[in-house]
Amino acid sequence: MLEALDLDAVQQQVYEALVDGAVTTAELRDGLGLSVTRVRGALGSLEELGLIQRVAGRRRGPDRFLPVEPDVALAALLAAREEELQRARRHVHHLAARFRAAADARDPLDVVEVVVGRAAVMQRVDQLQRGARHLVRGVDRPPYVNSDPDRHDARTGMMPLQGETMRRGVAYRVLYDAEGLATFHSTHTDILACAELGEEARVLTSAPTKMLLADEQTGILPLRTTHYEVASCVVVHASGLLDALSSFFEVLWAQALPLSDFLADDEGDGDGPGLPCDDTRLLALLATGLTDQVMARQLGVSHRTFQRRLRATMERLGVTTRFQLGMVAARLDIGGGVVQPEADRVAP
């Protein structure tokens, strides 16, 4: 835990052993299983840092080492590191101001940057998210450049970088394409995990392109794609073109349907009077315009079970067609009040 103070593993072991009561080189060697050379090296560096003090041994006995009270010694190191970080932060702000000033005089050809190769594209996508300060907006659709399993949390399926970015206060608004929900994402894992961190999620039946925007400074969209992955991308810096992409995203956002009702807490009692939470989630999912097969997958049930659950919901609400079901959803203000018809009546 003390790596931030530039203490290596051996220094930490030795210091903590001294805090716990060890006082001589021999005790440290035996207790930690380290060589005398490594123990002495760690003691010397800790002494230079002011974390320990040496007491001469009595009657030619071995020297004893006593730790300086951690609240005092480590607080001094923390204060020094915080001052270094403040200086670095001020310099970063200075560099950012210089960059923006230079951008105003930038050659128009520098507004657009072409990146080729999957690894390079992944790197730029990561850089965009790490550089975001307020808002990341994205249009999510296949193919996926970040589809490697080792780039996703094994439990939730979400990308750790997005989680880190959201935890430092950056908001996310993401439009999910229906095909991506059908083939790649799961509302029970990655999308739900993102929603719990505050991501606003909506769904489009057919998104026109992939896109990622960070604040009003940078945007990325694919240049060419293969069937399986993004092979190249265009990075757009602050400009009229980026403003147009931002406006385009807002138009798509206004047309999309929210996933918030479907992602609501299962422990709730539903949004309508006497309406169970399962029914609320089903109505919200119907509003997305996904096919019945895809909705069944997102609910984790078979197509037949989905049809049976849909029939039961319609019976509880006293309707016989999906149009009537949409009227109920509108009255209860679920999923934007729209139920997309795959078929007017549910198959028997």
Summary of the structure (lengths in Angstrom):
residues: 348
radius of gyration: 28.9
end to end distance: 61.5
largest distance: 98.3
contacts: 1016
relative contact order: 0.08
helix: 51%
strand: 15%
